[in-house]
Amino acid sequence: MINPVISFPQNKDSKTKCPDCESELNVPFNIEKGEIISCPGCGLELEVKSVNAGGGCVDLQELIIEGEDWGE
């Protein structure tokens, strides 16, 4: 009898670089779209825009917080 191949999700953090200062960022394997991580080098806050099926970050974008308009 042949044993079926069991695939387990990756349990390793992935690494990427900060788009601003090029510091190395550790991205947790279980990160989800919309989460925010901070760069340890420059403090830039980055939002996760997409995540691949196995975990790990695919696309980071600088977090932009829009302020209130107050009718101006």
Buried (B, 14 or more C-beta within 10 A) or exposed (E): EEEEEEEEEBEEBBEBEBEEEEEEBEBBBEBEEEBEBEBEBEEBEBBBEEBEEEBBBBEBEEEEEEEEEEEE
